[in-house]
Amino acid sequence: MEKETPQAPVYVDEAARKRKIQGYISLLESKYLDDRWKAAEALGSIGDESAVEPLIKALDDPFPDVSWIAAKTLGAIGDQRAVEPLLKALQSPEKWLRIGAAIGLGKLKDPRAVDPLILAASDKKALVRKHAVLALGEIGEPRVLEVLQAAAKDPDARVREAAESAIRRLQAKVPDTPASPV
């Protein structure tokens, strides 16, 4: 039996779809934390570009539950307007926002993110390093191979596994990439 892949909801009525999006955008400013993070997540599954600016604003939410999901959602939507705000978020003191920013930047695959993600690959928090390394693999610039090879020797197993995965992705995108020496 073939496994079905989840797809974005199909709307018969475009006006209903727009109302739903506007409802979620409004919820991004709710006084209730659960409303805000659920709205940020729902906007990612819909993937409409009208949510980009409100989600960029949500990167400044005082609760990481909201801001990190907003960062990931911006990557899922794929609008290049999110690159600069995500680069800024990658420098946040909040670990979860840095993680979300790395995930979002990886999905956007913008070369401007490579150098900041290289820096994030040496973050003091292992989960930030893991997601920075995965994002570098998504972007697929050959010049990051040395960084990925160094990350493959990280003391944290999650980072090492992410680095090996990123190296394989890079090798698939750039066939001349040498194998990892690890």
Helices and strands as residue ranges (DSSP letters): H 14-27, H 33-46, G 49-51, H 52-58, H 64-77, G 80-82, H 83-89, H 95-108, G 111-113, H 114-120, H 126-139, G 142-144, H 145-151, H 157-173
